[in-house]
Amino acid sequence: MPIRDTVVLIGGQIPSIQNHTYVIGKDTALPIRPNINNEIKPSRSDRFYKGLAQGANKNFLTRGLHNVIIAKQTNNGNSDTLKTSLSVLPFVSYSGRPIRHIDIKQLDVFGPTINDTNRRARNWFEKTGNKLHFRSKSYLIRKNLLFKEGNKLDPIEISDNERLLRALPYIEDARIIVQPAGEWNDSIDILVLTKDVWSNAFDLKINNIYSGIFESWDRNILGFGHEIQNNFLWDTHENPSTGYNGIYNVNNIGGTFIQSQLNYLTSFQAKSIKVDLQRSFFTPNIKYAGGITLTNTKTQTIVKTDSLAPLRFNRYDGWVGRSFLIRKNELTKTRRNITITTSVMNNYFYQRPRITENSYYNFQNKTLFLGSIAYTKQSFFKSNFVYNFGRTEDIPVGGIAQLTLGLEKNEFFNRRYAGLGFSASNFIWNLGYIYASLNLSSFFVHDYHEEQGIIQGNLDYFSPLLLVGRFHLRQFVNFDLTYGINRFTNEFLTINDNHGGITGLTNDSLYGNIRLNMHLETVCFTPWSVFDFRFVVFGFADLSWIEKQPQYLLDKFPYTGIGLGIRIRNERLVFNTLEIRFAFYPNIASGSKTKALGLSGEPVLNLPSFLPKAPQLDPYQ
C-alpha cells in the first residue's frame, strides 16, 4: 500500500495526532491518513528562536541585525555528535525484510532541509528561486537506486545508495528512511528523501589584468540530470586573444551507472576533443568496471630555447576490472575485496619537438600495458562540518594494498614497470580522523636499473569537532613527502601553490628532486548566515622544504606562508566556495611571486576512498 501522506519528523519535534501529544527522540517518517487531525509543534529551541525573531521585528535596526547574525537553530546537522556514526547502523535492524513500497519525496531547493522538512521558503528570493528551479525528475532518482520493490533489504546496499545519491552533482543531500509495514511489521516501506541544489552557477577567475576565465555551468539541465559547462578564456598576449572550453556530462546512462563526457577545447593555439566513458567500482559490491577515453589534441609547447614548438597527438586509454567480495564483517559491515584490473594507454604524436630517450617522456610515442591486483576493505561514517558547511558528508574508513606490474613499449626501448601502494584510514572517536598512504614505483631498464622512480608518503589528520557556543572548530594537519629517483632531465618538483606547496606562491626557478610539504589549518564554522550563505573563518600555515639531494632536505629553514581567510558558501547552490585570504611570507626564495590577497572559487573537497581504480602511473609533480 503506497505511503500517501508522510511526515518526516526530527528528534525534538512534538507531533499532536488526534489530540494525543508525542515526543520524538530520533529522526523518523510517520505515515498519516489524510482524514486524521495532526499538528507538528516546534521544539523548545525552535520556540526560543521564534520568540527572539518576533522581538527583533519590532524595529528596523534589530530586525536587520537578527537576519544577518542569527541562524535559526533547527536540528540541521550542526551537531557533530548526532552525525558521526557508521552509515549502515540505521538499517541493520530491518535486514532481510521484504521491501513493500518505495516512495520518493523531493524537497524544494530553498526552505526545507533534509533534517527539517517542515521549514518553508521565507522571502521573495527563496520563493522565486523555487518557482524557477527545474526539479530533478523522479525517474532520475529511481534509476539511481540499487534496490527495488520486492527485494529483501540489505543494510549495506541502502547505506551505499544514500552515499551515491549525495554524490550526484545536482543533489545537495539525501536520506533514506525505513519504516516497518504490514500487519505484523514483517515488511518495510522506504522513503527516499532528496534535495536538489540550484544547478546554475558561474565563476570568474582573474589571473592578471591581461588574462582570465569566465565559467558558467548547469549541473541539471531541465531536471534531466545532464551537465553542461562553458568556459570562456581571454589573454590579450595571445593571438587569437579568446578561447572556449565546453564540457557535456551525462551521469548514469540508462541506469547502467556509466558516466559519459564530451569535451571540446579551442583555446589560443590549442584545439582538443575528448570522449570519455567510465563505469567505476562505485560500491564494494560491484563486480565489473571499466572505461575508455579517446583524445585528439593540437597545441604548442615550450622547449629549452624558450621558443614554441607545435604538438599534435592522439591518446587512447582503456581499462577493465573484476572485483571479488571475499568477506563481510557482520558487526561493522566492513567489506573486503580482491580486485584485478588491467589497462592499456597509447600515445602517438604527429608533430612534436626534438626528443631523446631520456627527455620529454610525455612526448614519446609509446604503449603502456598495466595490470594490478588489490586487496581492499572499506566502510563509511556519516558526519558533517569537515569540508562542507553542514551538509551530510561520507567519510571512508578502511585500507587498500595494491601491486601494479606493467610493460612499456616506446620508440626507443621497452621497459618494465612495478608499483606498490598502501593507504589506510580510521576514525578514532576521541582523536579524530587519520589517513596515511605510501606509494613506491619505478620503471626498470637493462639490468633492472631504476628509472623515473618515485616515493610518495602522505599523512592527513583532522580533529573531532570542538563546540564553542554556536561555533564549530576543527584542526587539519597534512604532511606530504615526494622523492624522485633518476627522473628525466626536464622532470622536477616545485613548491608552487598549484602543486600543493606554499599557498599563493609561484617560483619556477626553485625546484628539486625531493620535497616535504606541511600544511596546518584551523577552521571555524560560524553560525552566521545571510540568505543561506554560510561563513567559515580559517587560519593556515604552510612550510615547504625542497632540495636536489635527500641528505640536504632539512638543512635549511623551511619556506613559509602564513595567513587568515574566510570562505563563503551556499550549499543550496552549485557555486564554488568563495575564498578570500590574506597571506604573509616570512621566508621565501628570491624571485618568488606571491599573492598577499587571494580571491578564488574553490570546489568542495572530498576524502580519498579505497574503492579500486584503473591501474595508472603515480604522478610526479
C-alpha positions as CSV (number, residue, x, y, z in Angstrom):
1,M,0.0,0.0,0.0
2,P,1.6,3.3,-1.0
3,I,2.6,5.9,1.5
4,R,0.2,8.7,0.6
5,D,0.9,11.3,3.3
6,T,4.3,11.1,5.0
7,V,5.5,13.5,7.7
8,V,9.3,13.5,8.3
9,L,9.9,14.1,12.0
10,I,13.2,15.3,13.6
11,G,14.3,14.5,17.1
12,G,13.0,17.1,19.4
13,Q,9.8,17.9,17.5
14,I,6.4,17.3,19.1
15,P,3.6,15.9,16.9
16,S,0.0,16.1,18.1
17,I,-2.2,13.4,16.5
18,Q,-5.9,13.0,17.3
19,N,-5.4,15.2,20.4
20,H,-2.6,13.0,21.7
21,T,0.9,14.5,22.0
22,Y,4.2,12.6,21.5
23,V,7.8,13.5,21.9
24,I,10.1,12.4,19.0
25,G,13.5,11.2,20.3
26,K,15.1,10.5,16.9
27,D,14.5,11.1,13.2
28,T,11.7,9.1,11.7
29,A,9.0,9.2,9.0
30,L,5.4,8.8,10.0
31,P,2.6,7.9,7.5
32,I,-0.7,9.6,8.4
33,R,-4.1,9.2,6.7
34,P,-5.4,12.4,5.2
35,N,-8.5,12.5,7.4
36,I,-6.5,12.4,10.7
37,N,-6.1,15.7,12.6
38,N,-2.5,16.3,13.2
39,E,-0.1,19.2,14.1
40,I,3.7,19.4,14.4
41,K,4.6,21.5,17.4
42,P,8.1,23.1,17.4
43,S,10.8,22.0,19.8
44,R,11.8,24.2,22.8
45,S,14.8,25.6,20.9
46,D,12.6,26.4,17.9
47,R,10.2,28.3,20.2
48,F,13.0,30.3,21.7
49,Y,14.4,31.4,18.4
50,K,10.9,32.2,17.1
51,G,10.3,34.4,20.1
52,L,13.7,36.1,19.6
53,A,12.8,36.8,16.0
54,Q,9.4,38.3,17.0
55,G,11.1,40.6,19.4
56,A,13.7,41.7,16.8
57,N,10.9,42.5,14.3
58,K,9.8,45.5,16.4
59,N,12.1,47.9,14.7
60,F,14.3,48.1,11.5
61,L,17.7,48.0,13.2
62,T,17.1,44.9,15.4
63,R,15.4,43.1,12.5
64,G,18.4,43.7,10.2
65,L,20.9,42.5,12.8
66,H,18.8,39.4,13.5
67,N,18.5,38.5,9.9
68,V,22.3,38.8,9.3
69,I,23.6,37.2,12.5
70,I,21.0,34.8,13.9
71,A,20.6,31.5,12.1
72,K,17.5,29.6,13.3
73,Q,18.8,26.6,15.4
74,T,16.9,23.7,14.0
75,N,18.4,20.2,14.0
76,N,20.1,20.8,10.7
77,G,23.2,18.8,11.2
78,N,25.0,21.3,13.3
79,S,25.9,18.8,16.0
80,D,28.7,16.6,15.0
81,T,27.9,14.0,17.7
82,L,24.5,13.4,16.1
83,K,26.0,12.9,12.7
84,T,29.2,10.9,13.2
85,S,28.2,7.3,13.1
86,L,28.5,4.2,10.9
87,S,26.4,4.9,7.8
88,V,24.8,1.4,7.9
89,L,23.6,1.5,11.5
90,P,20.0,2.9,10.9
91,F,19.2,0.0,8.6
92,V,20.7,-3.0,10.4
93,S,17.5,-3.9,12.4
94,Y,15.5,-4.2,9.2
95,S,17.9,-6.6,7.5
96,G,16.2,-9.3,5.4
97,R,12.7,-7.8,5.4
98,P,10.9,-7.5,2.0
99,I,10.5,-4.0,0.6
100,R,6.8,-3.4,0.1
101,H,6.8,0.1,-1.4
102,I,9.4,2.8,-2.3
103,D,8.2,6.4,-2.1
104,I,10.3,9.4,-3.3
105,K,10.0,12.8,-1.8
106,Q,11.8,15.7,-3.3
107,L,12.3,18.9,-1.4
108,D,12.4,22.5,-2.6
109,V,15.8,24.0,-3.2
110,F,15.1,26.9,-0.8
111,G,13.4,26.5,2.5
112,P,13.3,22.8,3.8
113,T,16.4,20.8,4.6
114,I,16.9,17.0,4.9
115,N,16.8,17.5,8.7
116,D,13.9,20.0,8.8
117,T,11.4,19.2,6.1
118,N,8.8,21.5,7.7
119,R,10.8,24.6,7.0
120,R,9.4,26.8,4.2
121,A,10.8,29.4,1.9
122,R,11.0,32.6,3.9
123,N,11.3,35.5,1.5
124,W,10.8,36.6,-2.1
125,F,14.3,35.4,-3.1
126,E,13.7,31.8,-1.9
127,K,10.1,31.6,-3.2
128,T,11.1,32.9,-6.6
129,G,14.1,30.5,-6.8
130,N,11.8,27.5,-6.1
131,K,9.5,28.6,-8.9
132,L,12.3,29.0,-11.4
133,H,14.1,25.8,-10.5
134,F,13.6,22.6,-12.6
135,R,13.3,19.9,-10.0
136,S,15.1,16.6,-10.8
137,K,12.7,14.1,-12.5
138,S,11.5,11.4,-10.1
139,Y,12.5,8.7,-12.6
140,L,16.1,10.1,-12.4
141,I,16.1,9.4,-8.7
142,R,14.7,5.9,-9.2
143,K,17.3,4.9,-11.8
144,N,20.0,5.8,-9.2
145,L,18.5,3.3,-6.7
146,L,20.3,0.0,-6.2
147,F,17.1,-1.7,-4.8
148,K,13.5,-2.2,-5.9
149,E,10.2,-3.2,-4.5
150,G,10.1,-6.9,-3.7
151,N,13.8,-7.1,-2.8
152,K,14.9,-8.1,0.7
153,L,16.5,-5.1,2.5
154,D,20.3,-5.2,2.6
155,P,21.6,-2.6,5.1
156,I,24.9,-2.1,3.3
157,E,23.1,-1.6,-0.1
158,I,20.8,1.0,1.4
159,S,23.8,2.8,3.0
160,D,25.7,2.7,-0.3
161,N,22.7,4.2,-2.0
162,E,22.5,7.2,0.3
163,R,26.1,7.9,-0.4
164,L,25.6,7.6,-4.2
165,L,22.7,9.9,-4.1
166,R,24.6,12.5,-2.2
167,A,27.5,12.3,-4.7
168,L,25.3,13.3,-7.6
169,P,26.2,16.8,-8.8
170,Y,22.6,18.0,-8.7
171,I,21.8,16.7,-5.2
172,E,22.6,18.7,-2.1
173,D,21.7,16.0,0.4
174,A,19.8,12.7,0.6
175,R,18.4,10.4,3.2
176,I,16.7,7.0,3.1
177,I,14.2,6.4,5.8
178,V,13.0,2.8,6.5
179,Q,9.6,2.2,8.3
180,P,8.1,-1.2,9.4
181,A,5.0,-2.1,7.4
182,G,2.4,-4.9,7.1
183,E,0.0,-6.2,9.7
184,W,2.9,-7.9,11.6
185,N,5.6,-5.4,10.8
186,D,7.2,-8.2,8.7
187,S,7.9,-5.9,5.7
188,I,9.1,-2.4,5.2
189,D,8.3,0.8,3.3
190,I,11.1,3.1,2.2
191,L,11.1,6.8,1.8
192,V,13.8,8.3,-0.3
193,L,14.2,11.9,0.6
194,T,16.3,14.1,-1.7
195,K,17.0,17.8,-2.0
196,D,18.3,19.4,-5.2
197,V,20.8,22.2,-5.4
198,W,20.2,25.3,-7.6
199,S,22.0,23.9,-10.6
200,N,23.1,27.1,-12.5
201,A,26.2,29.0,-11.5
202,F,29.2,30.9,-12.8
203,D,32.7,31.7,-11.7
204,L,35.2,34.4,-12.7
205,K,38.9,33.9,-12.3
206,I,41.3,36.8,-13.0
207,N,44.9,35.8,-13.5
208,N,46.1,39.4,-14.1
209,I,45.0,42.5,-16.0
210,Y,45.6,40.7,-19.3
211,S,44.1,37.3,-18.8
212,G,41.4,35.3,-17.0
213,I,38.5,32.9,-17.4
214,F,34.7,33.1,-17.1
215,E,32.9,29.8,-16.3
216,S,29.2,29.1,-16.4
217,W,27.5,25.7,-15.8
218,D,24.3,23.9,-15.3
219,R,24.5,20.7,-13.3
220,N,21.0,19.5,-14.0
221,I,19.6,20.7,-17.4
222,L,15.8,21.0,-17.2
223,G,15.9,18.4,-14.4
224,F,17.1,15.6,-16.6
225,G,20.5,15.2,-14.8
226,H,22.7,16.3,-17.7
227,E,25.5,18.7,-17.2
228,I,27.0,21.4,-19.4
229,Q,29.9,23.7,-18.6
230,N,31.1,26.7,-20.7
231,N,34.4,28.3,-20.1
232,F,35.4,31.5,-21.9
233,L,39.1,32.4,-21.8
234,W,40.9,35.5,-22.7
235,D,44.6,36.6,-22.9
236,T,45.5,39.8,-24.7
237,H,49.1,38.5,-25.2
238,E,47.8,35.6,-27.4
239,N,46.6,35.5,-30.9
240,P,43.7,34.9,-31.1
241,S,43.1,36.5,-27.7
242,T,40.0,34.5,-26.8
243,G,39.2,30.8,-26.3
244,Y,36.4,28.4,-25.4
245,N,36.2,25.1,-23.5
246,G,32.9,23.2,-23.4
247,I,32.1,20.1,-21.3
248,Y,29.0,18.0,-21.5
249,N,28.4,15.2,-19.0
250,V,25.7,12.5,-18.7
251,N,25.5,10.7,-15.3
252,N,24.3,7.1,-15.2
253,I,23.3,6.4,-18.7
254,G,20.1,4.3,-18.7
255,G,20.6,3.1,-15.1
256,T,23.9,1.4,-16.0
257,F,26.0,3.8,-13.8
258,I,28.1,4.6,-16.9
259,Q,29.3,8.2,-16.8
260,S,30.0,9.9,-20.1
261,Q,31.8,13.1,-21.0
262,L,32.4,15.1,-24.2
263,N,35.0,17.9,-24.0
264,Y,35.8,20.4,-26.8
265,L,38.5,23.0,-26.5
266,T,39.7,25.7,-28.8
267,S,42.0,28.0,-26.8
268,F,44.5,30.4,-28.4
269,Q,46.9,28.0,-30.2
270,A,45.3,24.8,-28.9
271,K,42.5,22.6,-30.1
272,S,41.3,19.4,-28.5
273,I,38.3,17.0,-28.4
274,K,37.9,14.2,-25.9
275,V,35.3,11.4,-25.5
276,D,35.2,9.6,-22.2
277,L,33.0,6.6,-20.9
278,Q,33.6,5.2,-17.4
279,R,31.9,2.8,-15.1
280,S,33.7,2.7,-11.7
281,F,33.6,0.4,-8.8
282,F,31.2,2.8,-7.1
283,T,30.5,0.4,-4.3
284,P,32.4,-2.6,-3.0
285,N,29.6,-4.9,-4.2
286,I,30.2,-4.0,-7.9
287,K,31.7,-6.9,-9.8
288,Y,32.7,-5.3,-13.2
289,A,34.0,-1.9,-14.1
290,G,35.9,-0.3,-17.0
291,G,36.2,2.7,-19.2
292,I,37.6,4.1,-22.4
293,T,39.0,7.6,-23.3
294,L,39.8,9.0,-26.7
295,T,41.6,12.3,-27.1
296,N,42.8,14.3,-30.2
297,T,44.9,17.3,-29.4
298,K,46.7,20.0,-31.4
299,T,48.7,22.6,-29.4
300,Q,52.1,24.1,-28.8
301,T,54.7,23.6,-26.1
302,I,57.7,25.4,-24.8
303,V,61.1,23.8,-25.5
304,K,64.5,24.6,-23.9
305,T,65.2,27.5,-26.1
306,D,62.0,29.2,-24.7
307,S,60.5,29.0,-28.2
308,L,57.2,27.4,-29.1
309,A,57.1,24.1,-30.9
310,P,53.9,22.5,-32.5
311,L,52.5,19.5,-30.7
312,R,49.8,17.2,-32.2
313,F,48.9,13.8,-30.9
314,N,46.2,11.1,-30.3
315,R,45.8,9.3,-27.0
316,Y,43.7,6.2,-26.4
317,D,43.1,4.8,-22.8
318,G,41.1,1.7,-21.9
319,W,40.7,-0.4,-18.8
320,V,38.6,-3.2,-17.4
321,G,38.4,-4.8,-13.9
322,R,36.7,-7.6,-11.9
323,S,36.2,-7.4,-8.1
324,F,35.5,-10.4,-5.8
325,L,33.8,-9.8,-2.5
326,I,35.6,-12.2,-0.2
327,R,34.4,-11.2,3.3
328,K,31.8,-9.1,5.1
329,N,32.1,-8.2,8.8
330,E,28.6,-8.6,10.2
331,L,29.3,-6.4,13.1
332,T,31.0,-3.3,11.4
333,K,29.7,-4.1,7.9
334,T,33.2,-3.7,6.6
335,R,33.6,-5.4,3.2
336,R,36.8,-6.9,1.9
337,N,37.5,-7.4,-1.8
338,I,40.2,-8.7,-4.1
339,T,40.1,-6.8,-7.4
340,I,42.0,-7.5,-10.6
341,T,42.3,-4.7,-13.2
342,T,44.2,-4.2,-16.5
343,S,44.7,-1.1,-18.7
344,V,46.2,0.0,-22.0
345,M,47.4,3.5,-22.7
346,N,48.6,4.6,-26.2
347,N,50.2,7.9,-27.2
348,Y,51.0,8.7,-30.8
349,F,52.5,12.1,-31.9
350,Y,52.1,13.5,-35.4
351,Q,54.1,16.7,-34.5
352,R,56.4,17.4,-31.6
353,P,59.8,19.0,-30.7
354,R,63.0,17.0,-31.0
355,I,63.3,14.5,-28.1
356,T,65.8,12.0,-26.8
357,E,65.3,8.7,-24.9
358,N,65.8,10.4,-21.5
359,S,64.0,13.7,-22.0
360,Y,60.4,14.8,-22.7
361,Y,58.9,11.5,-21.7
362,N,55.4,12.8,-22.2
363,F,56.1,13.4,-25.9
364,Q,57.3,9.9,-26.6
365,N,55.3,7.5,-28.8
366,K,54.5,4.6,-26.6
367,T,52.1,2.0,-25.5
368,L,51.8,1.1,-21.8
369,F,50.3,-2.2,-20.5
370,L,49.4,-2.3,-16.8
371,G,47.9,-4.9,-14.6
372,S,47.2,-4.8,-10.9
373,I,45.8,-6.8,-8.0
374,A,44.4,-5.0,-5.0
375,Y,43.1,-6.0,-1.5
376,T,40.7,-3.5,-0.1
377,K,38.5,-3.1,2.9
378,Q,36.1,-0.2,3.4
379,S,33.1,1.1,5.3
380,F,31.7,4.6,5.7
381,F,30.9,7.0,8.5
382,K,28.5,9.9,8.2
383,S,29.5,13.3,9.7
384,N,29.3,17.0,8.9
385,F,31.4,20.2,9.1
386,V,34.5,18.6,7.6
387,Y,35.0,20.1,4.1
388,N,31.3,21.1,3.7
389,F,29.4,23.7,5.6
390,G,26.8,21.5,7.3
391,R,25.5,19.0,4.8
392,T,26.0,15.3,5.3
393,E,29.5,14.0,4.4
394,D,30.6,10.4,3.9
395,I,33.9,9.5,5.5
396,P,35.5,6.4,4.1
397,V,37.5,4.2,6.5
398,G,39.5,1.1,5.7
399,G,42.5,0.4,3.6
400,I,44.0,-0.7,0.3
401,A,47.1,-2.6,-0.7
402,Q,47.8,-2.7,-4.5
403,L,50.5,-4.3,-6.6
404,T,50.9,-3.0,-10.2
405,L,53.1,-4.5,-12.9
406,G,53.5,-3.4,-16.5
407,L,55.4,-3.2,-19.7
408,E,56.0,-0.1,-21.8
409,K,56.8,-0.3,-25.5
410,N,58.2,3.0,-26.7
411,E,60.1,4.1,-29.7
412,F,63.5,3.8,-28.0
413,F,63.3,0.6,-26.0
414,N,61.0,-1.5,-23.8
415,R,60.8,-1.0,-20.1
416,R,59.2,-2.9,-17.2
417,Y,57.2,-1.2,-14.5
418,A,56.4,-2.1,-10.9
419,G,54.5,-0.2,-8.3
420,L,53.3,-0.9,-4.8
421,G,50.8,1.2,-2.9
422,F,49.4,1.2,0.6
423,S,46.8,3.5,2.2
424,A,44.6,3.3,5.3
425,S,42.4,5.5,7.4
426,N,40.4,5.2,10.6
427,F,38.0,7.4,12.6
428,I,39.0,7.3,16.3
429,W,36.3,8.8,18.4
430,N,38.5,10.7,20.9
431,L,41.3,11.6,18.5
432,G,39.7,12.3,15.1
433,Y,40.3,11.0,11.6
434,I,43.7,9.8,10.4
435,Y,44.7,8.9,6.8
436,A,48.1,7.6,5.7
437,S,49.5,6.4,2.3
438,L,52.8,5.2,0.9
439,N,53.5,4.6,-2.8
440,L,56.7,3.3,-4.4
441,S,57.0,2.8,-8.1
442,S,59.6,2.8,-10.9
443,F,60.4,1.8,-14.5
444,F,63.2,-0.7,-14.9
445,V,65.6,-0.8,-17.9
446,H,68.5,-3.0,-18.9
447,D,69.6,-5.0,-15.8
448,Y,66.7,-3.7,-13.7
449,H,68.2,-0.2,-13.4
450,E,65.7,2.1,-11.8
451,E,64.3,5.0,-14.0
452,Q,61.6,7.6,-13.3
453,G,61.2,6.2,-9.8
454,I,59.1,7.8,-7.2
455,I,58.5,7.5,-3.4
456,Q,55.4,9.3,-2.0
457,G,54.2,9.5,1.5
458,N,51.1,11.3,2.8
459,L,49.6,11.8,6.2
460,D,46.2,13.6,6.8
461,Y,44.5,14.3,10.1
462,F,41.5,16.3,11.2
463,S,40.4,16.6,14.8
464,P,36.9,16.0,16.3
465,L,34.6,18.9,16.1
466,L,35.0,21.3,19.0
467,L,31.9,23.1,20.0
468,V,32.4,26.6,21.4
469,G,29.0,28.1,21.9
470,R,27.4,28.1,18.5
471,F,30.8,28.0,16.7
472,H,32.3,24.7,15.4
473,L,36.1,24.3,15.2
474,R,38.3,21.7,13.5
475,Q,42.1,21.4,13.2
476,F,43.6,20.0,10.0
477,V,47.2,18.7,9.5
478,N,48.8,17.4,6.3
479,F,52.3,16.1,5.6
480,D,53.3,15.2,2.1
481,L,56.7,13.8,1.0
482,T,57.7,13.2,-2.6
483,Y,61.1,11.9,-3.8
484,G,62.0,11.3,-7.4
485,I,64.7,8.7,-8.3
486,N,66.6,9.0,-11.7
487,R,64.0,11.3,-13.2
488,F,64.4,12.7,-16.7
489,T,66.2,16.0,-17.2
490,N,63.0,18.1,-17.6
491,E,61.2,16.5,-14.6
492,F,61.4,18.2,-11.3
493,L,59.4,19.2,-8.2
494,T,58.4,22.7,-7.1
495,I,56.7,24.3,-4.1
496,N,54.3,26.3,-6.2
497,D,50.7,26.8,-5.0
498,N,49.2,24.7,-7.9
499,H,51.4,21.7,-6.8
500,G,50.4,21.7,-3.2
501,G,53.2,23.9,-1.9
502,I,53.0,27.4,-0.4
503,T,49.6,29.0,-0.8
504,G,49.8,31.9,-3.2
505,L,53.4,31.4,-4.2
506,T,55.0,30.9,-7.6
507,N,58.7,30.3,-8.3
508,D,59.6,28.2,-11.3
509,S,63.4,28.7,-10.7
510,L,63.1,26.9,-7.3
511,Y,63.0,23.2,-7.9
512,G,64.4,19.9,-6.8
513,N,64.0,16.1,-6.6
514,I,62.8,15.8,-3.0
515,R,60.1,17.9,-1.3
516,L,58.4,17.9,2.1
517,N,55.2,19.9,2.5
518,M,53.5,20.6,5.8
519,H,50.1,22.3,6.0
520,L,48.3,23.4,9.2
521,E,44.8,24.8,9.2
522,T,42.4,25.8,11.9
523,V,38.8,26.1,10.7
524,C,35.9,27.8,12.5
525,F,32.4,27.2,11.1
526,T,30.4,30.2,12.2
527,P,26.6,30.3,12.9
528,W,26.3,33.4,10.7
529,S,24.0,33.1,7.7
530,V,22.9,35.6,5.1
531,F,20.4,34.3,2.6
532,D,21.7,30.8,3.5
533,F,25.3,31.8,2.7
534,R,27.4,30.3,5.4
535,F,30.7,31.7,6.6
536,V,33.9,29.8,7.7
537,V,36.9,31.6,9.2
538,F,40.3,29.9,8.9
539,G,44.0,30.4,9.6
540,F,46.8,28.5,7.9
541,A,50.5,27.9,7.9
542,D,52.4,26.3,5.0
543,L,56.0,25.0,5.4
544,S,58.0,23.5,2.5
545,W,61.4,22.0,2.1
546,I,62.9,21.3,-1.3
547,E,66.3,20.0,-2.4
548,K,68.0,18.2,-5.2
549,Q,69.6,15.6,-2.8
550,P,67.7,14.0,0.1
551,Q,70.6,14.4,2.6
552,Y,70.3,18.2,2.5
553,L,66.5,18.3,2.8
554,L,66.2,19.6,6.4
555,D,69.5,21.6,6.5
556,K,67.7,24.9,5.8
557,F,64.8,26.7,7.4
558,P,61.6,25.9,5.5
559,Y,60.0,28.3,3.1
560,T,56.8,29.5,4.8
561,G,53.5,31.2,4.2
562,I,51.1,32.2,7.0
563,G,47.6,33.6,6.6
564,L,44.0,34.2,7.5
565,G,40.9,34.0,5.4
566,I,37.2,33.5,5.1
567,R,35.2,31.0,3.0
568,I,31.6,31.7,1.9
569,R,29.3,29.1,0.5
570,N,25.6,28.4,0.0
571,E,25.1,24.6,-0.2
572,R,21.8,25.1,-2.0
573,L,23.7,26.4,-4.9
574,V,26.4,24.8,-7.1
575,F,28.6,27.8,-7.0
576,N,32.2,27.1,-5.9
577,T,33.2,28.1,-2.4
578,L,34.3,31.8,-2.5
579,E,37.6,32.1,-0.6
580,I,39.2,35.4,0.5
581,R,42.6,35.1,2.1
582,F,45.4,37.3,3.3
583,A,48.9,35.8,3.4
584,F,52.3,36.8,4.8
585,Y,55.6,35.1,3.7
586,P,58.3,35.3,6.4
587,N,60.8,33.2,4.5
588,I,60.7,32.8,0.7
589,A,63.3,32.4,-2.0
590,S,64.4,35.3,-4.2
591,G,62.5,35.7,-7.4
592,S,59.3,34.4,-5.9
593,K,55.9,35.8,-6.9
594,T,53.3,35.9,-4.1
595,K,49.7,36.9,-3.7
596,A,49.2,38.6,-0.3
597,L,45.5,38.9,-1.2
598,G,43.8,35.9,-2.8
599,L,40.2,35.7,-4.2
600,S,39.2,32.4,-5.7
601,G,36.4,30.0,-6.2
602,E,37.3,26.6,-4.8
603,P,35.4,23.3,-5.4
604,V,34.3,21.2,-2.5
605,L,37.0,18.7,-1.4
606,N,36.4,15.0,-0.6
607,L,38.3,12.5,1.4
608,P,40.1,9.7,-0.5
609,S,38.2,6.5,-0.7
610,F,39.5,2.9,-1.0
611,L,37.5,1.8,-4.0
612,P,39.8,0.3,-6.6
613,K,40.5,2.2,-9.8
614,A,42.2,1.7,-13.1
615,P,45.9,1.0,-12.8
616,Q,48.0,4.1,-13.6
617,L,51.4,5.7,-13.1
618,D,52.0,7.6,-9.9
619,P,52.1,11.4,-10.7
620,Y,55.3,13.3,-10.2
621,Q,54.6,16.9,-9.6
